[in-house]
Amino acid sequence: MYNLININEHVMTRDIKLKNLDTNVENICFDDSALKSDHHNFEFMKLNQEYRCRIELFGDTVSEVDERVVECIVNKEVKIGKFDYIEVFVNREIYYVEKSKVSQNIFFFKVSRKDIIQVNDVIHPDLL
């Protein structure tokens, strides 16, 4: 479960700051769901409320480690909407990576951003 602790509104998108209630890790997630759909989006989220969320890591697998690179450990395959993802552990956090980007059980991933792709039972419109 995550607690929504901040929303930073932009012209057409927003950044959502979520705190994992189990690990206390904070994630800033990109949300463009309202840009993609008027009715099937994450606009219902309110500050200081709790949600079940899935967060996708955007970026690429790499062999060199730097400050934006995380070590991912594969947990399992999952389907979100029509798309196949790999659920990974980064330390104690769970994230999702496109299946096509994963070829090993442990890999390094350079994260360019984190996107919110599911909140409770609402899936991001791009994945439907």
Long-range contacts (C-beta under 8 A, 24 or more apart in sequence): 1-50, 1-51, 1-52, 2-27, 2-50, 2-51, 2-52, 2-53, 3-48, 3-49, 3-50, 4-45, 4-46, 4-47, 4-48, 4-49, 4-50, 4-51, 5-47, 5-48, 6-47, 7-45, 7-47, 16-42, 16-45, 16-116, 18-51, 18-53, 18-55, 18-116, 20-93, 21-50, 22-92, 23-91, 23-92, 23-93, 25-91, 25-92, 25-93, 27-55, 27-93, 27-114, 28-114, 29-53, 29-55, 29-114, 29-115, 29-116, 30-113, 30-114, 30-115, 30-116, 31-115, 31-116, 33-116, 33-124, 33-125, 36-124, 36-125, 36-126, 37-125, 40-122, 40-123, 40-125, 40-128, 41-122, 41-125, 42-116, 42-119, 42-122, 42-124, 44-119, 44-122, 45-119, 51-119, 51-120, 52-118, 52-119, 52-120, 53-116, 53-118, 53-119, 54-80, 54-96, 54-116, 54-117, 54-118, 55-95, 55-96, 55-114, 55-115, 55-116, 55-117, 56-85, 56-95, 56-96, 56-97, 56-98, 56-114, 56-115, 56-116, 56-117, 57-88, 57-90, 57-95, 57-96, 57-97, 57-109, 57-111, 57-114, 58-111, 58-112, 58-113, 58-114, 58-115, 59-109, 59-110, 59-111, 59-112, 59-113, 60-101, 60-109, 60-110, 61-101, 61-102, 61-103, 61-107, 61-108, 61-109, 61-110, 62-108, 62-109, 62-110, 63-108, 64-108, 65-108, 66-110, 68-110, 68-111, 68-112, 69-108, 69-109, 69-110, 69-111, 70-108, 70-109, 70-111, 71-106, 71-107, 71-108, 71-109, 72-97, 72-102, 72-106, 72-107, 72-108, 72-109, 73-105, 73-106, 74-102, 74-104, 74-105, 74-106, 80-117, 80-118, 80-123, 80-127, 81-123, 81-124, 81-127, 81-128, 82-127, 82-128, 83-127
